[in-house]
Amino acid sequence: MTTNIAMLVLSLALLLLFQLIQAAQLNSVAGVSYNLSARDKPVDVGLMGGRIQRAKVNLIENLLLFAPLSILAEVTHANPQTVGWGAIIFFVARVVHAITYLAGVAVIRTLAWFAGVIGCVILALAVLGWA
């Protein structure tokens, strides 16, 4: 398995972790019966629930860029060293982003988001053969 694909799998595992954390947090706020329902009535999930939701959505939005670039990098046999570094930068940045988002650390969170974008740019450049 390439570093690129390993980082993609770990990024998807991070998304799964968010799903589990969000479900547990909703259980603690609204109860298991609400979580098992159709959730027709909105419930106030509180400060942490909102952060979990926003961080998860942000990860999904960034995975929409990273995942196709990762697959394209594999299919095009882009420079594995460059692709590997781009993927590592993306994944580490997403972990830092997740932690700082949940902790409410704004500036570092934004820098981590930007680092993840840089990781995607590195992948794109490698796919195009420019790096």
N, C-alpha and C positions, 0 to 999 in steps of 0.2 A: 504494500500500500504506500502510495506517495505521501509526502508531508501535506501536500495540498488536500488530498482526499481525507486524510486524518483530521485536518483542521475543519473541513466541511462537516464531517461526522461529529466532531466535538462541538461545533457551533450548533448543530441540530440537537445535540444532547443538552446544550444550554437552553435552547428553546423548550425542550421537554421539561427541564427543571423549572423553568418559569411557569409552565402549565401546572405542574404539581404544586408549586408554591402558591400560585393564584387560587387553585382549588382549596388548598388547606386554609388559606386566609379567608376565603369566602365562607367556608364551613365555620370558622371561628366567629365571624361577624354575623352571618345570617342563619347559620345552622345547616345541618345535613339535609333536612327536608326541603329547604329552599334550593340548595345546590342540586338536588335530584329532581326538582320541578322544572316546568317550562320557563321559569323566571320571567313571567309576564309583567310583574311589577318590579320596577327598579329598586335597588336597595343601596343605601349609602355604604360604600365599602371602606370609607375612612381614608385618611392620609396615605397609609402604607398600601392599601388596596389600589388607590389611584396610581401610586408610583409603580407598583408591580405591573398594572395594566399598561401604563405608558411606556415603561421600559420594554415590556414584551412586544408591544406594537412596533417600537423603534427597532428592536432586533429583527422582527419579521421584515420590515421595510428594507433593512440593510442586507438581510439574507436574499432578498429578491435581486440584489446586485451581485452579491458574492457567489451564490450557488451557480448561476449560469456561467459566470466567469471561470469558476473552478472547473466546471465540466468542459468548457471550451478550451481551457488550458491543457486538460488531459487529452482531448480529442486532437488538438493541433500539435501536440508534443512540444509545447512551448518550453523555453529554458527552465528545467526543473529547479535549479537553484534560485532563480529569480521568483518563480511561482511559489516555491516553498516559503521564501521570506515574506512575500506578499500575504500569503495565507496565514502565516504565524502572526504577522503584525495585525491582521484583521481579527483573528481569534483572541489574542491577548488584549487588544483594544476593546473588544466586546465584553470580555470578562471584567475589565476595569470599569467600563461603562455601566455594566449591570450593578456592580458593587457600589459605585459612587452614586448612581441614580437612586438605588434603594436607601442609601445613607443620606441623600439630600445634599451631596457635595457638587455644586453647580459647575464651577470653572473646570475642575479636573474631568468631570463628566463630559463636558463639551470638547475638551482636548482629546479625550479617549474616543469620542465619536469621530472627530476629525482624523485621528490616527487610523481608525477603521476604514475611512474613506480612502486614505492614502494606500492602505493595503489593497483595496479594490483597484485603485489606479495602477499600482504596480502589476497586478494581475492582467489588467487590460493592456498595458504596454507590452507585457510578455506575450500575450495572445497575438497582438499585432506584429510581433517580431521586432519591436523597438527597444526591448530591454533584455 
